[in-house]
Amino acid sequence: MHIALQIFLLVGGLSVALVASDRAVAYTRALAKTLGAPAFIVGVVLVSIGTDLPEIANSIAAHVQGKGDVNVGDSVGSALTQYTFVLGLFPLIVAMIAIDRRQVGLVTIATMAGLGLTAWFVSDGWLGRAEGAVLIGGWGLATVLLVRLLPGSSHVADIPPPVRLQGIPAQAAATLVALVFVGFGATVAVRALVRLAETVGVPEFLLAFFGASMGTSAPEIAVDVTALLRGAPAIALGDALGSSFVDSTLSIGAGPLVVPAEVTPRLAVVGSLYSLVAVAAVGLLLGARRRHDRLSAAALLALYALAYLVVVRAS
């Protein structure tokens, strides 16, 4: 009965996330057109925050309970998952996506910086308030720089679907409300997934790195797949890359800023450094090829699969 209930919550939570994601994408595209902003920037700055609500909430909840491994494992694992697994799914929906080197390169560098700081901070087995403040401050500074450096990036004109609410305040509010529902559905799914996985007796960091991170990446999968199906690849790409950046900075920093906590140094460092290397590899591959197709998708999915061997061996 307990297992059946958790499966029901898992499926139900993901269903809510999928339905809400359709509205989130519609209003995000409408807002981007109203603002006259490139869809990629909107995805990086706005959508990524909404789809990362589960990781941010999990970070704070984990530290309140003294579970730093759950925060670092989930946040770093989500950064890896979105740069490899989630992006690897894109060519299964759309055969080929054009890549702007400047867009991908800048977000990749920012994400690598966040993961590098995280590896350094967790090496002593402790995440404190000062370290959380540095990570959150880094997110804010890098976000401002990204907006300033990328406003002129080329992008295909997007024709958003019709929406009921008009005007910037109304569309922004509708987008955020829809993303809250995406986050709520994903959070329910994550908790169900964790309860199911706990019966196996997996270490907290590994459970968070592989299990919870896949669950908390459900909003990105839901929103990005919907965006691709709706003909908005720039929003999907911006969200996937931007969410990884948020995970490597804001998400990890939120928990220790509230309550410091211990972490397992070896697992946290190995997980952070492998994710950093994988993010760099993805950025270089996509930037060099200037397109994302099934060949690059296979490479990204292989990087995600390799993480199981590297991180599990470290345990």
N, C-alpha and C positions, 0 to 999 in steps of 0.2 A: 504493500500500500504506500509506504514512504517513497519507494523508488518511482512508482507510478505518479505520485503527486509531483515529484521533482521534474519528471519528464514533461508533465502537463505544464508546469510553470516555465520550463525551458522553451517549449514550443509556443506557449502563449505570449511570453515576453518577446520572443523574436518576431512573432506576428504583429504585435503592437508596434515594434520598431520599424517593421517593413511598411505598415500602413502610414505611420507618421512620417516616414522618410519621403514618401511621395509628395506630401504637402510641403515638407521642408525644402525639397529641391525646387518645386514650383515657385515658392515665394523667394527663395534665394536668387533664382534666375531673374525674377521680376525686379527684385531689389537691385541686382547688379545693373540691370538696364536703366532703372530709374536714377541710380547714382552715376551712371556712365562709367562704371569701373570695370576693369577686366575681370572676367569670371574667375580666372585663376587666383587673383588676389582675394576675391570674396571667399573662395574656397579655403585659401590658406588662413585668412584672418578670422572670418566669421563662422563658416561651417565647421571648421576643425575644432573650435571651442565647444560647439554644441555636441558634436559627435564624441568629444573626449570627456563629457560630463561623467560617465561611469568611472573612468580612470581617476579623475580628480576626486570624485566622491569616495572611491575606494582608497585613495591615498590618505585622505584625512581620517576615514574610519579605521584604517589599518594602524595608523600611528596612535590614535586615541586608545586602541586596544594593545599598544606596545608591539605590533607586528610589522616592523620595518621591512622584513623580507617580502611581505605581501605587497607593499607599496612598490619597492624597487623591482621585484619580479614582474608584477603586472605592468608597470609603466615602461620599463625597458623592453619587456617581452612584446608589448603592444607596438612600440616603435619599430622593432624588428618585424613583427607580423605585418604591419601596414606597408613597410617598404619592400617586403618580399612577397608574402603570401597574397595580401590584398591587391597590390599592384600586379602580381602575377596572374590574377583572375581577369584583368581588364581585356586582354586580347581574346578571351573566350566569349566576351560580350561584343566587343568591337574589334574587327580584324587587325586594325593598325591605328595607332595614335601618334600624331606628330609631336615631337619633343622640342621645347625651346631650351637651349643649353643654359641660358642665363637664369631662367626660372628654376630649373631643376638644380643647377649648380649652387645657387645661393641658398636655397632651402636645405640642400644636402650639407653644405658647410655649417649652417646654423645647427642642424641636428647633430652632426658629428661633434661640434663644440659642446653641446649639452651632454652627450653621452661620455665625452672625455672628462668633463667636470664631475659627472656622476661617478665614474670609475675612480677618480682621485678621492672624492669625498667619502666613498664607502670603504676605501682601503683600510681604514682604521676601525671598521666595524661599528661606526656610529654616524647618524645623520642628525645634525643639530639645527637650531633655528637660523643661525648665521648662514649655513650652507643652503638651507631652504630659501632664504632671502636672496642669495646670490643667483640661484637657479631661476627664481621667479623674475628677478631684475634682469637677468640675461634674456629671458623670454620677451619681456617688454621692450628692451632695447633692440633686440634683433627684429622684432615685429615692426617697429618704427622704421628701421633701416630697410627691411624688405618692401614696405609700402612705398618708401621714397625711391628705392632703386629700381622697382619694377613697374611704375605706373605707365610707362610708355611701351611695355612689352606688347608685341603683336598678338592678336587673338582674333579668332573667327567671330563675326557678328552672330549673336545669339538671339533667337526669336523665342521668348519665354511663352509658356502656355498661359491662357487667360486665368486671372485670379480675381476673387471678389473684392479684396481690400486694395485700395490705391493709396499712394503717398508713402514717403520714406518711413515715418514713424509707425504706421500701421503695418507695412510690409515687414519691417524689422521685427516688430512685436510678434507677428504671425510666424515668422521664421523661427524665432527663439522659442515660442510656445511649442511649435511642432518638434523642435530639437529636444526640448525637455521631455516630451512624450517618447521620442526615440531613446533618450537616455534612460528614462524610467523602464521602458520595456527591456532594454539591454541589461539594466541592473538586475531586474527580476530573473532574467535568463542566466546571468553570471552567478548569482547566488545559488540557483538551482544546479548549475554545472559544478560549482565548488562542492556542494553537499554530496553530489553523486560521486565526484572524484575522491573525496575524503575517505570513502570506504576502502580505497585501495591502499591507503597509508603512505602517500607520496609526501616528501619534504615540502614545507610551505613555499620555499622559493621556487622549486620546480613546478609545483602546482600552479603558482601564480604566473610564472614565466610562460608556461605552455598552455595550461588550462584556462585560467582566468583571463589571460591576455587575448586568447581567441574569442572568448565570450565578450569582453569589453570592446573588441574590434567589430562586433556585430553591427553597431551603428554605422561605422565606416563602410562595411560591406553593403549594408542596406541602402545607405544614401548614395554611395558611389555606383552601385549597380543600377539603381533607379536613374541616376543622372546620365549614365551611359545609354540606357534604353531610351531616355527622353532627348537624346541628342545634345548633351551638355558635357563633353569629355573634359573641358577645362576645369569645371567645378569638381568633377570626380578626381582629377589629377591633383588639383590644389588641395582638396580635402585629405587625400591619402598622404601626400607629402607633409602638409601642414599639421595633420594629426600626429605624425611621428615626431615632428619638431616640438609640438605641445607636450607630448608624452615625455620627451627627453629633458624638459625644462620645467614648465609650469606644473605638470602633474606630479612629478617626483618631488618638487619643492613644496607643494601645498601641505603635505602631511607633516614633515619636520618643522615647518614654520609654526604649526599649531602645537604639536607635541613631539619632541625629539624621541628617537627610538634606536635600538640596536639593529644591526643587520649582520648577515653571515658574509664576512669579507671575501672569501675565496669565490663563492658562487656569484656574489654581486659583481665582483670585478670581472670575472670571466664572462658573465652574461653581458655586461656593459661593453667590454672590449670587443667581443664577437659581434655584437650589434653594430658597434661603430665601424668595424671592418666591412660588414655586410652592407651598411648604408653607403659607405664610400664606394664599394664595388658597384652597387646599383646606380649611383650617381654617375660614375665614370662610364658604365656601359650604356646607359640611356643617352648621356651627353655625347658620347662618341658616335653612336648610331643615328641619333636625331630622330629616332622613331621607336615605338614600343609595339612589338608584334609577338607572335607565338614563339619565336626563337629566343627573344629576350625574356619572355614569360617563363620558359623552361629553365633558364639560368636563375631567375629570381626564386622560383619554387625550389630549386636545388639548394640555394643558399638557406632557405628556411628549413629544409629537411636536414641539412648539415648541422644546424644548431642543436638538434636533438643529440647528435653524437658528441659534439664539443662540450655542451653544458652538462649533459648527464654524466659524462666521464669525469668532469670536475667535481661532481658530488661524491 
